[in-house]
């Protein structure tokens, strides 16, 4: 047990004279504090040494008062300059430990040298000079303890090396005064060592507490950095489209506002473009949404490559607005010419075939541009102008580029006037119907009337369906208008002979709204009219908005006994595919193919092919747009069954429609070729 205690004691003593290296931060702190006090320690040594040599210059040998002090003083000055030079240099923990350990080693020989020199001077001189030697050793050791308090091992080494020889020497003199002075120095030194130990413990504890706080702060900073990184990533994802990885609609409007503000501030132009894919819905319907996603991803990649090649400086940014719509923002364009050129390049890039795995598909793109400062006073207005330009492109320049201009500005202004008037209108009173006859080509007998909407506004006058129907669709009033007009048309048709049918147009909104279709069915059932006398006309464009829902709506009407006619056949896309899937009863061939059919060989061949196709499929046909006897003669020769157009009659009010039926029954219709 005693041997264990002894080993522990010796380990404790060895630990007092060792430099800890388990705490790098403490090692650096010790070095930084110690390096500031070393020059002061050497200054104390030099001052005390010069004073002691001076008092002994007349009584001691020259080598003790001149040569040896000069040598030790030179070494001390070199050490002082070395520490002064390096005390502001930042060091790593390993370097700090190395320098502290070197000091711990050097302090022994230096202390021995100064102690031996002082004791060698003790025999010379009188009592005052001998007392000065004791004073020198006492004050020097106390000063060194203070200067070495951040390097505990060195301070303890100096204390032992100085005090033990001093006490032994004082005891050997036998002089009570010297003995008392030696004991006094020892006691004071012990007190100083106690203070040093307390200070060192506090210094170490303070550094450990400081390091703990720094660790906590670092952990907090790391946590905040992680939170910020997560927040930044969430923000980035919030501004990205997950499918195409393009910037999304939210990012588009943020970028638009920033770039618009910069453009307005710098007086520079800014172009906004909206791109919409033509023929994308058939891809989804025919090949599935996975194929549609591949198309969108490929189009996005093409647009990004084009932007990087065309504007590597980032002036052109591409966004996915949603669905099959993309947006672009072009800073500092060379007015409209550059925007149009980029638009055509985009159209060319989009129309290239796209591999979807099971084959390839092809879509096109329509683009609308608006350019500041030509139009727009803010980013939102500029976007709305670009959207209207896109609407114009889709309507009149499919797969083309349209820049918002004065003509469209007038159209948009008119659209807003119509929209405001419609919002305030009593539509039940102001809306009416006219009826255009559909006649048998061979006999001239009226077999049906197509109901056509009219709006006579007390505010803005007569408004054509081409104006108010798109506005009604945009504002969500089209469903109500359909129901109002259907009730009116059914009430009128009940007065016609049972052989005369009613042909009524349904909008895209009517066709793809399950709730709206149920209301239409309810109106038909409540009217008391035989559903077989009703033919609902639909367009390919309406069908393509949501083919599955449109097909469900058509099947519901067919189960009631209503007929279904596909209007404007030949002007849409994927016609044969959708004719095959829809339970149609009739096809209406667009009047654009009839115009000058007797002179246009291409038109003749198209109508001939369409009539033959419908006959093979067991579908009735109505040829629209017949305006001359020559056109009628050609159509009769091609075997057209039913025809419609101004040659027979313009749309008629309800009363005139009944008169027309009577005239057609009498055989007086204009059928001469």
BANU-612959 format. One record per residue (C-alpha): residue number from 1; y, x, z; residue in three letters. Coordinates in nm, 2 decimals, m for minus. Each point is the difference from the previous one (the first is absolute). Layout:
<rs>
num,Y,X,Z,residuo
NUM,Y,X,Z,ala
...
</rs>
This chain:
<rs>
num,Y,X,Z,residuo
1,0.00,0.00,0.00,unk
2,0.24,0.29,0.09,unk
3,m0.08,0.17,m0.34,unk
4,0.08,m0.32,m0.18,unk
5,0.33,m0.03,0.18,unk
6,0.07,0.36,m0.07,unk
7,m0.06,m0.05,m0.37,unk
8,0.22,m0.30,0.00,unk
9,0.27,0.19,0.18,unk
10,m0.01,0.29,m0.24,unk
11,0.00,m0.24,m0.30,unk
12,0.31,m0.17,0.16,unk
13,0.17,0.34,0.04,unk
14,m0.09,0.10,m0.35,unk
15,0.14,m0.33,m0.12,unk
16,0.33,0.08,0.17,unk
17,0.04,0.32,m0.21,unk
18,m0.12,m0.16,m0.33,unk
19,0.20,m0.18,m0.26,unk
20,m0.15,m0.35,m0.07,unk
21,m0.07,m0.06,m0.37,unk
22,m0.16,m0.35,0.03,unk
23,0.34,m0.17,m0.06,unk
24,0.18,0.13,m0.31,unk
25,0.31,m0.21,0.07,unk
26,0.03,0.16,0.35,unk
27,m0.05,0.34,m0.14,unk
28,0.28,m0.05,m0.25,unk
29,0.23,m0.14,0.28,unk
30,m0.08,0.30,0.22,unk
31,0.08,0.24,m0.28,unk
32,0.33,m0.18,m0.09,unk
33,0.12,m0.01,0.36,unk
34,m0.12,0.36,0.08,unk
35,0.15,0.15,m0.31,unk
36,0.35,m0.12,0.11,unk
37,m0.03,0.18,0.34,unk
38,m0.16,0.33,m0.09,unk
39,0.33,0.16,m0.11,unk
40,0.15,m0.10,0.33,unk
41,m0.29,0.17,0.19,unk
42,0.05,0.33,m0.19,unk
43,0.37,m0.03,0.07,unk
44,m0.07,m0.03,0.38,unk
45,m0.24,0.30,m0.02,unk
46,0.25,0.22,m0.19,unk
47,0.29,m0.10,0.23,unk
48,m0.19,0.08,0.31,unk
49,m0.15,0.32,m0.14,unk
50,0.34,0.14,m0.10,unk
51,0.14,m0.09,0.34,unk
52,m0.29,0.17,0.18,unk
53,0.02,0.31,m0.22,unk
54,0.37,0.03,0.06,unk
55,m0.03,0.00,0.38,unk
56,m0.27,0.27,m0.02,unk
57,0.16,0.21,m0.27,unk
58,0.13,0.27,0.25,unk
59,m0.32,0.02,0.21,unk
60,m0.30,m0.05,m0.24,unk
61,m0.13,0.22,m0.28,unk
62,0.15,m0.06,m0.35,unk
63,m0.33,m0.12,m0.14,unk
64,m0.01,m0.28,0.26,unk
65,0.36,m0.11,m0.05,unk
66,0.06,0.07,m0.36,unk
67,m0.30,0.06,m0.22,unk
68,m0.26,m0.24,0.14,unk
69,0.26,m0.29,0.04,unk
70,0.12,0.08,m0.35,unk
71,m0.35,m0.03,m0.15,unk
72,m0.07,m0.33,0.19,unk
73,0.34,m0.13,m0.08,unk
74,m0.06,0.06,m0.37,unk
75,m0.33,m0.18,0.01,unk
76,0.16,m0.29,0.18,unk
77,0.28,m0.02,m0.26,unk
78,m0.25,0.00,m0.29,unk
79,m0.20,m0.28,0.17,unk
80,0.33,m0.19,0.06,unk
81,0.11,0.02,m0.36,unk
82,m0.35,m0.10,m0.12,unk
83,0.01,m0.32,0.21,unk
84,0.36,m0.08,m0.09,unk
85,m0.09,0.02,m0.37,unk
86,m0.31,m0.23,0.03,unk
87,0.10,m0.25,0.27,unk
88,0.13,m0.26,m0.26,unk
89,m0.30,0.04,m0.23,unk
90,m0.24,m0.29,0.00,unk
91,m0.36,0.11,0.06,unk
92,m0.34,m0.16,m0.01,unk
93,m0.21,m0.04,0.32,unk
94,m0.23,0.30,m0.10,unk
95,0.30,0.23,m0.06,unk
96,0.16,m0.11,0.33,unk
97,m0.32,0.07,0.19,unk
98,m0.03,0.34,m0.16,unk
99,0.36,0.10,0.10,unk
100,m0.04,m0.14,0.35,unk
101,m0.33,0.19,0.05,unk
102,0.16,0.32,m0.13,unk
103,0.28,m0.05,0.25,unk
104,m0.26,m0.05,0.28,unk
105,m0.15,0.33,m0.10,unk
106,0.33,0.20,m0.04,unk
107,0.15,m0.13,0.33,unk
108,m0.25,0.20,0.20,unk
109,0.09,0.35,m0.13,unk
110,0.37,m0.07,0.00,unk
111,m0.01,m0.13,0.36,unk
112,m0.21,0.30,0.11,unk
113,0.25,0.24,m0.17,unk
114,0.31,m0.16,0.17,unk
115,m0.18,m0.02,0.34,unk
116,m0.12,0.36,m0.02,unk
117,0.35,0.12,m0.10,unk
118,0.16,m0.18,0.29,unk
119,m0.25,0.13,0.26,unk
120,0.04,0.35,m0.14,unk
121,0.37,m0.03,0.09,unk
122,m0.07,m0.11,0.36,unk
123,m0.02,0.34,0.16,unk
124,0.34,0.11,m0.14,unk
125,0.33,m0.06,0.17,unk
126,0.12,m0.15,0.32,unk
127,m0.10,m0.33,0.17,unk
128,0.24,m0.19,m0.22,unk
129,m0.14,0.14,m0.32,unk
130,m0.35,m0.06,0.12,unk
131,0.09,m0.36,0.09,unk
132,0.14,m0.04,m0.35,unk
133,m0.35,0.08,m0.13,unk
134,m0.15,m0.28,0.21,unk
135,0.28,m0.24,m0.10,unk
136,m0.06,0.10,m0.37,unk
137,m0.37,m0.09,0.02,unk
138,0.06,m0.33,0.19,unk
139,0.28,m0.13,m0.21,unk
140,m0.18,0.10,m0.32,unk
141,m0.32,m0.17,0.09,unk
142,0.18,m0.32,0.10,unk
143,0.20,0.01,m0.33,unk
144,m0.32,0.06,m0.20,unk
145,m0.18,m0.29,0.17,unk
146,0.28,m0.23,m0.10,unk
147,0.01,0.13,m0.36,unk
148,m0.38,m0.02,m0.03,unk
149,m0.05,m0.34,0.16,unk
150,m0.12,m0.16,m0.33,unk
151,m0.26,0.28,m0.03,unk
152,m0.18,m0.04,0.33,unk
153,m0.25,0.28,m0.05,unk
154,0.27,0.26,m0.08,unk
155,0.20,m0.10,0.30,unk
156,m0.29,0.03,0.23,unk
157,m0.09,0.34,m0.15,unk
158,0.35,0.13,0.06,unk
159,0.00,m0.13,0.36,unk
160,m0.33,0.17,0.08,unk
161,0.08,0.33,m0.18,unk
162,0.34,0.03,0.17,unk
163,m0.06,m0.14,0.35,unk
164,m0.33,0.16,0.09,unk
165,0.12,0.36,m0.06,unk
166,0.33,m0.08,0.16,unk
167,m0.16,m0.14,0.32,unk
168,m0.24,0.29,0.03,unk
169,0.28,0.25,m0.05,unk
170,0.22,m0.17,0.26,unk
171,m0.28,m0.01,0.25,unk
172,m0.08,0.37,m0.06,unk
173,0.36,0.10,0.08,unk
174,m0.04,m0.11,0.36,unk
175,0.36,m0.10,0.00,unk
176,0.04,m0.35,0.16,unk
177,0.29,m0.09,m0.22,unk
178,m0.19,0.08,m0.32,unk
179,m0.31,m0.17,0.13,unk
180,0.21,m0.31,0.08,unk
181,0.15,0.02,m0.35,unk
182,m0.34,0.02,m0.16,unk
183,m0.13,m0.30,0.19,unk
184,0.32,m0.19,m0.07,unk
185,m0.04,0.07,m0.38,unk
186,m0.37,m0.12,0.02,unk
187,0.09,m0.32,0.18,unk
188,0.29,m0.08,m0.24,unk
189,m0.22,0.08,m0.30,unk
190,m0.27,m0.23,0.14,unk
191,0.26,m0.28,0.02,unk
192,0.11,0.08,m0.35,unk
193,m0.36,m0.02,m0.13,unk
194,m0.04,m0.34,0.17,unk
195,0.31,m0.12,m0.18,unk
196,m0.13,0.15,m0.32,unk
197,m0.34,m0.17,0.03,unk
198,0.17,m0.34,0.07,unk
199,0.24,0.06,m0.30,unk
200,m0.29,0.10,m0.22,unk
201,m0.20,m0.31,0.10,unk
202,0.30,m0.23,m0.06,unk
203,0.07,0.18,m0.33,unk
204,m0.35,m0.05,m0.11,unk
205,m0.01,m0.37,0.12,unk
206,0.34,m0.06,m0.18,unk
207,m0.13,0.14,m0.32,unk
208,m0.33,m0.20,0.02,unk
209,0.20,m0.31,0.07,unk
210,0.23,0.08,m0.29,unk
211,m0.30,0.06,m0.22,unk
212,m0.15,m0.33,0.11,unk
213,0.32,m0.18,m0.09,unk
214,0.01,0.18,m0.33,unk
215,m0.36,m0.09,m0.07,unk
216,0.08,m0.36,0.09,unk
217,0.31,0.01,m0.22,unk
218,m0.21,0.15,m0.28,unk
219,m0.26,m0.26,0.04,unk
220,0.27,m0.27,m0.01,unk
221,0.15,0.16,m0.30,unk
222,m0.34,0.02,m0.17,unk
223,m0.06,m0.37,0.09,unk
224,0.35,m0.09,m0.13,unk
225,m0.07,0.20,m0.31,unk
226,m0.33,m0.17,m0.05,unk
227,0.16,m0.34,0.05,unk
228,0.28,0.10,m0.24,unk
229,m0.26,0.12,m0.25,unk
230,m0.19,m0.33,0.04,unk
231,0.32,m0.19,m0.04,unk
232,0.10,0.20,m0.31,unk
233,m0.35,m0.06,m0.14,unk
234,0.02,m0.38,0.07,unk
235,0.34,0.00,m0.16,unk
236,m0.13,0.18,m0.30,unk
237,m0.30,m0.24,m0.03,unk
238,0.24,m0.29,0.05,unk
239,0.19,0.12,m0.31,unk
240,m0.31,0.07,m0.21,unk
241,m0.22,m0.24,m0.20,unk
242,m0.35,0.05,0.13,unk
243,m0.16,m0.05,m0.35,unk
244,0.21,0.22,m0.23,unk
245,0.16,0.22,0.27,unk
246,0.33,m0.06,m0.17,unk
247,0.30,m0.09,0.21,unk
248,m0.01,m0.37,0.07,unk
249,0.25,m0.29,m0.03,unk
250,0.15,0.07,0.34,unk
251,0.06,0.36,m0.10,unk
252,0.15,m0.11,m0.33,unk
253,0.27,m0.20,0.16,unk
254,0.08,0.27,0.26,unk
255,0.03,0.25,m0.29,unk
256,0.20,m0.24,m0.20,unk
257,0.26,m0.04,0.27,unk
258,0.02,0.37,0.06,unk
259,0.03,0.09,m0.37,unk
260,0.24,m0.28,m0.07,unk
261,0.23,0.12,0.28,unk
262,m0.01,0.35,m0.14,unk
263,0.06,m0.11,m0.35,unk
264,0.30,m0.21,0.10,unk
265,0.14,0.27,0.21,unk
266,m0.03,0.26,m0.27,unk
267,0.09,m0.23,m0.28,unk
268,m0.33,0.06,m0.18,unk
269,m0.22,m0.24,m0.19,unk
270,m0.33,m0.14,0.15,unk
271,m0.28,m0.18,m0.18,unk
272,m0.25,m0.24,0.15,unk
273,m0.31,m0.09,m0.19,unk
274,m0.27,m0.27,0.06,unk
275,m0.33,0.04,m0.18,unk
276,m0.25,m0.28,m0.03,unk
277,m0.34,0.03,m0.16,unk
278,m0.09,m0.24,m0.28,unk
279,m0.36,m0.11,m0.01,unk
280,m0.10,0.13,0.34,unk
281,m0.13,m0.34,0.13,unk
282,m0.27,m0.02,m0.27,unk
283,m0.13,0.34,0.12,unk
284,m0.04,m0.13,0.35,unk
285,m0.16,m0.33,m0.13,unk
286,m0.24,0.16,m0.24,unk
287,m0.10,0.33,0.18,unk
288,0.08,m0.07,0.36,unk
289,0.26,0.12,0.25,unk
290,m0.16,0.35,0.02,unk
291,0.07,0.05,m0.36,unk
292,0.36,m0.13,0.05,unk
293,0.05,0.25,0.28,unk
294,m0.12,0.28,m0.23,unk
295,0.26,m0.11,m0.26,unk
296,0.28,0.00,0.26,unk
297,m0.10,0.34,0.13,unk
298,m0.01,0.15,m0.35,unk
299,0.34,m0.16,m0.10,unk
300,0.15,0.14,0.32,unk
301,m0.13,0.35,m0.08,unk
302,0.14,m0.02,m0.35,unk
303,0.34,m0.11,0.12,unk
304,0.00,0.28,0.26,unk
305,m0.09,0.26,m0.26,unk
306,0.27,m0.13,m0.23,unk
307,0.26,0.01,0.28,unk
308,m0.10,0.36,0.09,unk
309,0.01,0.11,m0.36,unk
310,0.32,m0.19,m0.10,unk
311,0.20,0.06,0.31,unk
312,m0.14,0.29,0.21,unk
313,0.32,0.00,0.20,unk
314,m0.11,m0.33,0.17,unk
315,0.27,m0.21,m0.17,unk
316,m0.27,m0.25,m0.11,unk
317,m0.20,m0.16,0.28,unk
318,m0.30,m0.24,m0.05,unk
319,m0.10,m0.28,0.24,unk
320,m0.26,m0.27,0.01,unk
321,0.17,m0.33,0.07,unk
322,m0.32,m0.20,0.05,unk
323,m0.26,m0.16,m0.22,unk
324,0.04,0.14,m0.36,unk
325,0.37,0.08,0.04,unk
326,0.15,0.34,0.03,unk
327,0.36,0.11,0.07,unk
328,0.19,0.31,m0.10,unk
329,0.33,0.14,0.11,unk
330,0.18,0.25,m0.24,unk
331,0.30,0.19,0.14,unk
332,0.27,0.13,m0.24,unk
333,m0.15,m0.13,m0.32,unk
334,0.18,0.07,m0.33,unk
335,0.10,m0.37,0.00,unk
336,m0.23,m0.25,m0.17,unk
337,m0.14,0.24,m0.26,unk
338,m0.19,0.21,0.25,unk
339,m0.13,m0.31,0.19,unk
340,m0.12,m0.16,m0.33,unk
341,m0.17,0.33,m0.11,unk
342,m0.18,0.02,0.34,unk
343,m0.09,m0.36,m0.03,unk
344,m0.17,0.04,m0.34,unk
345,m0.19,0.31,0.13,unk
346,m0.12,m0.21,0.29,unk
347,m0.11,m0.28,m0.23,unk
348,m0.18,0.26,m0.22,unk
349,m0.17,0.15,0.31,unk
350,m0.11,m0.34,0.13,unk
351,m0.15,m0.13,m0.33,unk
352,m0.25,0.29,m0.03,unk
353,m0.36,m0.12,0.06,unk
354,m0.13,0.02,0.36,unk
355,m0.36,0.09,0.09,unk
356,m0.13,m0.24,0.27,unk
357,m0.35,0.13,0.01,unk
358,m0.18,m0.28,m0.18,unk
359,0.23,0.05,m0.30,unk
360,0.37,0.02,m0.08,unk
361,0.28,m0.25,0.02,unk
362,0.36,0.00,m0.13,unk
363,0.31,m0.15,0.15,unk
364,0.36,0.02,m0.09,unk
365,0.32,0.01,0.20,unk
366,0.34,m0.17,m0.03,unk
367,0.30,0.16,0.16,unk
368,0.34,m0.13,0.11,unk
369,0.29,0.23,0.08,unk
370,0.33,m0.04,0.17,unk
371,0.26,0.28,0.00,unk
372,0.28,0.06,0.25,unk
373,0.30,m0.01,m0.05,unk
374,m0.05,m0.22,m0.30,unk
375,m0.14,m0.27,0.23,unk
376,m0.05,m0.05,0.38,unk
377,0.23,0.06,0.30,unk
378,m0.29,0.08,0.23,unk
379,m0.36,0.10,m0.01,unk
380,m0.14,m0.35,0.04,unk
381,0.21,m0.14,m0.28,unk
382,m0.11,0.29,m0.22,unk
383,m0.36,m0.08,0.07,unk
384,0.05,m0.37,m0.08,unk
385,0.15,0.10,m0.33,unk
386,m0.29,0.22,m0.08,unk
387,m0.24,m0.28,0.09,unk
388,0.18,m0.24,m0.23,unk
389,m0.02,0.26,m0.28,unk
390,m0.37,0.02,0.06,unk
391,m0.03,m0.38,m0.02,unk
392,0.18,0.02,m0.34,unk
393,m0.24,0.28,m0.11,unk
394,m0.30,m0.21,0.10,unk
395,0.13,m0.30,m0.17,unk
396,0.14,0.15,m0.33,unk
397,m0.10,0.37,m0.02,unk
398,m0.35,0.03,0.15,unk
399,m0.11,0.36,0.03,unk
400,0.37,0.10,m0.06,unk
401,0.31,0.12,0.19,unk
402,0.30,m0.21,0.08,unk
403,0.32,0.12,0.16,unk
404,0.20,m0.26,0.18,unk
405,0.31,m0.09,m0.22,unk
406,0.28,m0.25,m0.03,unk
407,m0.22,m0.26,m0.17,unk
408,m0.24,0.01,0.29,unk
409,0.28,m0.01,0.24,unk
410,0.11,m0.33,m0.16,unk
411,m0.36,m0.12,0.02,unk
412,m0.03,0.09,0.36,unk
413,0.34,m0.16,0.08,unk
414,m0.12,m0.31,m0.17,unk
415,m0.33,0.01,0.18,unk
416,0.18,0.01,0.33,unk
417,0.22,m0.29,m0.10,unk
418,m0.31,m0.20,m0.09,unk
419,m0.17,0.11,0.33,unk
420,0.30,m0.12,0.20,unk
421,0.02,m0.33,m0.19,unk
422,m0.37,m0.06,0.05,unk
423,0.03,0.06,0.37,unk
424,0.26,m0.27,0.03,unk
425,m0.16,m0.24,m0.26,unk
426,m0.17,m0.34,0.05,unk
427,m0.28,0.10,m0.23,unk
428,m0.18,m0.33,0.02,unk
429,0.30,m0.17,m0.15,unk
430,0.12,0.28,m0.23,unk
431,m0.34,0.10,m0.16,unk
432,m0.14,m0.19,m0.29,unk
433,m0.27,0.03,m0.27,unk
434,0.00,m0.02,m0.37,unk
435,m0.32,m0.03,m0.20,unk
436,m0.10,0.18,m0.32,unk
437,m0.27,m0.16,m0.21,unk
438,m0.33,0.16,m0.09,unk
439,m0.13,m0.15,m0.31,unk
440,m0.32,m0.01,m0.20,unk
441,0.05,0.23,m0.30,unk
442,m0.20,m0.21,m0.23,unk
443,0.11,m0.35,0.09,unk
444,0.34,0.06,0.17,unk
445,m0.10,m0.22,0.29,unk
446,0.15,0.10,0.34,unk
447,m0.28,0.10,0.23,unk
448,0.20,0.15,0.29,unk
449,0.34,0.10,0.13,unk
450,0.10,0.32,0.16,unk
451,0.23,m0.06,0.30,unk
452,0.29,0.24,0.00,unk
453,0.24,0.04,0.30,unk
454,0.38,m0.05,m0.03,unk
455,0.26,0.05,0.26,unk
456,0.35,m0.15,m0.02,unk
457,0.20,0.15,0.28,unk
458,0.33,m0.17,0.10,unk
459,0.13,0.34,0.10,unk
460,m0.09,0.22,m0.30,unk
461,m0.12,m0.25,m0.26,unk
462,m0.32,0.01,m0.20,unk
463,m0.23,0.28,0.09,unk
464,m0.29,0.10,m0.22,unk
465,m0.35,0.05,0.14,unk
466,0.02,0.36,m0.11,unk
467,0.27,0.04,0.26,unk
468,m0.09,m0.21,0.29,unk
469,m0.38,0.04,0.00,unk
470,0.01,0.38,0.07,unk
471,0.27,m0.07,0.27,unk
472,m0.22,m0.27,0.15,unk
473,m0.30,0.24,0.01,unk
474,0.22,0.27,0.15,unk
475,0.13,m0.22,0.27,unk
476,m0.33,m0.18,0.08,unk
477,0.12,m0.34,m0.12,unk
478,m0.23,m0.02,m0.30,unk
479,m0.28,m0.17,0.19,unk
480,0.23,m0.28,0.11,unk
481,0.14,m0.04,m0.36,unk
482,m0.36,m0.02,m0.14,unk
483,m0.09,m0.28,0.23,unk
484,0.32,m0.19,m0.06,unk
485,m0.04,0.02,m0.38,unk
486,m0.38,m0.07,0.01,unk
487,0.06,m0.32,0.18,unk
488,0.26,m0.10,m0.25,unk
489,m0.21,0.10,m0.30,unk
490,m0.31,m0.20,0.13,unk
491,0.21,m0.31,0.06,unk
492,0.14,0.03,m0.36,unk
493,m0.34,0.07,m0.15,unk
494,m0.16,m0.31,0.15,unk
495,0.21,m0.21,m0.25,unk
496,m0.16,0.18,m0.30,unk
497,m0.32,m0.11,m0.17,unk
498,m0.31,0.14,0.15,unk
499,m0.06,0.21,m0.31,unk
500,0.32,0.19,0.06,unk
501,m0.03,0.29,0.25,unk
502,0.25,0.18,0.22,unk
503,0.03,0.37,m0.03,unk
504,0.17,0.16,0.31,unk
505,0.09,0.36,0.06,unk
506,m0.10,0.18,0.32,unk
507,0.19,0.31,0.12,unk
508,m0.16,0.32,0.13,unk
509,0.09,m0.10,0.35,unk
510,m0.18,m0.34,m0.04,unk
511,m0.31,0.16,m0.14,unk
512,m0.05,0.27,0.27,unk
513,0.09,m0.21,0.30,unk
514,m0.30,m0.18,0.15,unk
515,0.23,m0.22,0.21,unk
516,0.21,m0.09,m0.30,unk
517,m0.30,m0.08,m0.21,unk
518,m0.13,m0.24,0.26,unk
519,0.34,m0.18,0.00,unk
520,m0.02,m0.03,m0.38,unk
521,m0.35,m0.15,0.02,unk
522,0.13,m0.25,0.26,unk
523,0.28,m0.10,m0.23,unk
524,m0.24,m0.06,m0.29,unk
525,m0.23,m0.21,0.22,unk
526,0.28,m0.20,0.14,unk
527,0.15,m0.08,m0.34,unk
528,m0.30,m0.21,m0.10,unk
529,0.00,0.16,m0.35,unk
530,m0.33,0.10,m0.16,unk
531,m0.02,0.39,0.06,unk
532,m0.17,0.03,m0.35,unk
533,0.34,m0.10,m0.15,unk
534,0.17,0.30,0.16,unk
535,0.00,0.35,m0.15,unk
536,0.15,0.28,0.22,unk
537,0.14,0.29,m0.20,unk
538,m0.02,0.35,0.15,unk
539,0.10,0.34,m0.13,unk
540,m0.18,0.33,0.00,unk
541,0.28,0.15,0.20,unk
542,m0.05,m0.25,0.27,unk
543,m0.37,0.05,0.00,unk
544,0.04,0.38,0.03,unk
545,0.19,m0.02,0.33,unk
546,m0.31,m0.09,0.19,unk
547,m0.29,m0.07,m0.24,unk
548,m0.26,m0.10,0.26,unk
549,0.23,m0.26,0.17,unk
550,0.12,m0.12,m0.34,unk
551,m0.36,m0.05,m0.11,unk
552,m0.07,m0.19,0.32,unk
553,0.30,m0.22,m0.07,unk
554,m0.10,m0.07,m0.36,unk
555,m0.35,m0.09,0.11,unk
556,0.13,m0.24,0.26,unk
557,0.21,m0.18,m0.27,unk
558,m0.30,0.00,m0.24,unk
559,m0.22,m0.16,0.27,unk
560,0.25,m0.28,0.01,unk
561,m0.03,m0.05,m0.37,unk
562,0.33,0.15,m0.11,unk
563,0.02,0.21,m0.31,unk
564,0.13,0.36,0.01,unk
565,0.19,0.16,m0.29,unk
566,0.09,0.37,m0.02,unk
567,0.36,0.02,m0.13,unk
568,0.15,0.27,m0.22,unk
569,m0.35,0.13,m0.10,unk
570,0.01,0.33,m0.18,unk
571,0.32,0.14,0.17,unk
572,m0.16,0.12,0.33,unk
573,m0.27,0.25,0.07,unk
574,m0.38,m0.01,0.07,unk
575,0.00,m0.35,m0.16,unk
576,m0.36,m0.01,m0.10,unk
577,m0.12,0.12,0.34,unk
578,0.19,m0.27,0.19,unk
579,m0.08,m0.28,m0.25,unk
580,m0.37,0.09,0.06,unk
581,0.04,m0.03,0.38,unk
582,0.23,m0.31,0.02,unk
583,m0.13,m0.35,m0.05,unk
584,0.26,m0.08,m0.27,unk
585,0.00,m0.30,m0.23,unk
586,0.28,0.09,m0.24,unk
587,0.19,0.29,m0.14,unk
588,0.36,m0.01,m0.11,unk
589,0.08,0.25,m0.27,unk
590,0.35,0.14,0.04,unk
591,0.26,m0.10,m0.25,unk
592,0.10,0.36,m0.08,unk
593,m0.31,0.02,m0.22,unk
594,0.09,m0.31,m0.19,unk
595,0.35,0.09,m0.11,unk
596,0.00,0.06,m0.38,unk
597,m0.38,m0.01,0.00,unk
598,0.00,m0.10,m0.36,unk
599,0.17,0.33,m0.09,unk
600,m0.13,0.23,0.28,unk
601,m0.35,0.11,m0.07,unk
602,m0.04,0.16,0.34,unk
603,0.09,m0.33,0.18,unk
604,m0.23,m0.19,m0.23,unk
605,m0.29,0.23,0.08,unk
606,0.07,m0.01,0.38,unk
607,0.02,m0.39,0.01,unk
608,m0.31,m0.02,m0.22,unk
609,m0.19,0.23,0.24,unk
610,0.11,m0.18,0.31,unk
611,m0.10,m0.34,m0.14,unk
612,m0.34,0.13,m0.09,unk
613,m0.04,0.17,0.34,unk
614,0.08,m0.32,0.18,unk
615,m0.23,m0.20,m0.22,unk
616,m0.28,0.24,0.08,unk
617,0.07,m0.04,0.37,unk
618,0.01,m0.38,m0.02,unk
619,0.37,m0.01,0.10,unk
620,0.26,m0.24,m0.14,unk
621,0.33,0.16,m0.12,unk
622,0.36,m0.09,m0.02,unk
623,0.22,0.20,m0.24,unk
624,0.36,0.02,0.13,unk
625,0.33,0.06,m0.18,unk
626,m0.06,m0.20,m0.32,unk
627,0.34,m0.05,m0.16,unk
628,m0.05,m0.04,m0.37,unk
629,m0.22,m0.19,m0.23,unk
630,m0.12,0.33,m0.15,unk
631,m0.12,0.12,0.33,unk
632,m0.18,m0.33,0.06,unk
633,m0.17,0.01,m0.33,unk
634,m0.14,0.35,0.06,unk
635,m0.12,m0.10,0.35,unk
636,m0.17,m0.31,m0.14,unk
637,m0.17,0.22,m0.25,unk
638,m0.12,0.23,0.27,unk
639,m0.15,m0.30,0.18,unk
640,0.25,m0.02,0.29,unk
641,m0.07,m0.32,0.20,unk
642,0.30,m0.05,0.21,unk
643,0.36,0.12,m0.06,unk
644,0.33,m0.01,0.18,unk
645,0.35,0.09,m0.10,unk
646,0.35,m0.11,m0.12,unk
647,m0.14,m0.11,m0.33,unk
648,m0.13,m0.31,0.17,unk
649,0.25,m0.04,0.28,unk
650,0.21,0.17,0.25,unk
651,m0.07,m0.07,0.37,unk
652,0.07,m0.37,0.06,unk
653,0.11,m0.21,0.31,unk
654,m0.26,m0.22,0.15,unk
655,0.11,m0.32,m0.19,unk
656,0.02,0.18,m0.33,unk
657,m0.35,0.14,0.06,unk
658,m0.14,m0.35,0.00,unk
659,0.18,m0.08,m0.32,unk
660,m0.15,0.32,m0.16,unk
661,m0.35,m0.11,0.10,unk
662,0.06,m0.33,m0.18,unk
663,0.13,0.17,m0.31,unk
664,m0.29,0.25,m0.01,unk
665,m0.25,m0.29,0.04,unk
666,0.16,m0.16,m0.30,unk
667,m0.06,0.31,m0.21,unk
668,0.37,0.07,m0.06,unk
669,0.00,0.36,0.14,unk
670,0.12,0.27,m0.23,unk
671,m0.33,0.14,m0.13,unk
672,0.09,0.07,m0.36,unk
673,m0.06,0.36,m0.10,unk
</rs>
